[in-house]
Amino acid sequence: MPSAPYQEINPPQRILLGPGPSNVHPRVQQAMMAPVLGHMDPYFYTVMEDTMSLLRYLFRTKNALTFPISATGSAGMEAGLCNFLEPGDVAVIANNGFFADRMINIASRCGAEIIRLDAEWGRIIEPEAIEAALKSQKKVKLLALVHAETSTGVLQPLTEAAQLAKQHEALFLVDAVTSLGGHEVAVDDWSIDICYSCSQKCIGCPPGLSPITVNQKAMETLKKRSHSVSSYYLDLSLLSKYWIRDGSRAYHHTAPASMFYALHEALVLIADEGLEARIQRHAEHGAALQAGLEAMGLVLHAQPGHRLSTLTTVCIPEGIDDARIRQRLLSDYSMEIGGGLGTLKGKVWRIGLMGYSSSEQNVLLVLSALEKLLADEGYKTETGAGIKAAVQSLRK
Ligand SMILES: Cc1ncc(COP(=O)(O)O)c(C=O)c1O
């Protein structure tokens, strides 16, 4: 029997400018308070149908199988890989960041033979490297790229890669965890076969769901598998029997109703704003933040021309204490930014402007807070230079 006097939960209000989760719109928060329904309730089916149709708008696809997996982004990644790869299959996978590395890890657990597309962390994978890898083996089953690499701040171009995958009859899988809802992701126009994301970043919902879309071509390949999918929970053929309405729906697992309400509301907010306007908002705020950081004399980590607007990686100046700055942002301003991951630990900060957190107010707040805290640490910069550059960028 626990004996401590446990308290009512009362987390602080934070400004979430890290790699995710981002802040949640009050309407999304409110939606989670709606009555919980059973996963076979007729009203719940209408929520599911609307969610699928709103997700098709977001992914820019007509794919019938477009739905949220009941788990975080990593489950989307795992579903995308474990359904389509079996022992002995060959997969060509990016190797230029923390999440690309996670894809390699999962694909190797599926027993696939992996051809790594190496590039420095902070640089894109060039189409020439993709072509060479696809040509190097007899039959590549799947090409997998991270569209928005959250560890490095790089936006990977996809259209040439998609063409190459098509030419070589490989399935094309894209991780859009940090891009969907903040950058353009055009699944059908770009010939992406499998694409997944998460709820907690540019969609502006709490963590817990992983929207995924899979086209018919990819679903057909499932019928040719020689082993059943090792994961029951993420088996797309089983999941599709609950999500695709063809007379009846079969129970697969108990749907997390409150999370589905939240996602539904977040997607309605996106539709109200309009996808193009939303992407433009992310672009303007990302550009203003980056202009401000550079005007403060800071160096951006990601390859110029291929920077995310949703997540900016900035190099930590010599002699500045990474942890102390992030701790003071939290204690003095109740503001979260991210530290570096993997090989970039201690080398960069990751500043996210995603979903509801992508606002003019937050750009100006994080720049002024950083200027003050860096000055306290002895970093020399012209007072107000960051804000001035950001304001100029926003006026454009
Ligand atoms: C690009 C990318 N892929 C996959 C993931 C894993 O998502 P989650 O942490 O929601 O499981 C993340 C998480 O930040 C990510 O940034």
The ligand as an SDF file (V2000), in Angstrom:
LIG
                    3D

 16 16  0  0  0  0  0  0  0  0999 V2000
   11.6450   11.8890  -37.3920 C   0  0  0  0  0  0  0  0  0  0  0  0
   11.0990   11.1090  -36.2330 C   0  0  0  0  0  0  0  0  0  0  0  0
   10.7160    9.8380  -36.4420 N   0  0  0  0  0  0  0  0  0  0  0  0
   10.2160    9.0920  -35.4360 C   0  0  0  0  0  0  0  0  0  0  0  0
   10.0690    9.6110  -34.1730 C   0  0  0  0  0  0  0  0  0  0  0  0
    9.5210    8.7590  -33.0740 C   0  0  0  0  0  0  0  0  0  0  0  0
    8.3000    9.2860  -32.6320 O   0  0  0  0  0  0  0  0  0  0  0  0
    7.7690    9.0720  -31.1370 P   0  0  0  0  0  0  0  0  0  0  0  0
    8.7520    9.6870  -30.2030 O   0  0  0  0  0  0  0  0  0  0  0  0
    6.4340    9.7920  -31.1780 O   0  0  0  0  0  0  0  0  0  0  0  0
    7.6110    7.6110  -30.9290 O   0  0  0  0  0  0  0  0  0  0  0  0
   10.4470   10.9340  -33.9160 C   0  0  0  0  0  0  0  0  0  0  0  0
   10.3100   11.5210  -32.5640 C   0  0  0  0  0  0  0  0  0  0  0  0
   10.6590   12.6400  -32.3200 O   0  0  0  0  0  0  0  0  0  0  0  0
   10.9660   11.6980  -34.9790 C   0  0  0  0  0  0  0  0  0  0  0  0
   11.3300   12.9510  -34.7980 O   0  0  0  0  0  0  0  0  0  0  0  0
  1  2  1  0
  2  3  1  0
  2 15  2  0
  3  4  2  0
  4  5  1  0
  5  6  1  0
  5 12  2  0
  6  7  1  0
  7  8  1  0
  8  9  2  0
  8 10  1  0
  8 11  1  0
 12 13  1  0
 12 15  1  0
 13 14  2  0
 15 16  1  0
M  END
$$$$
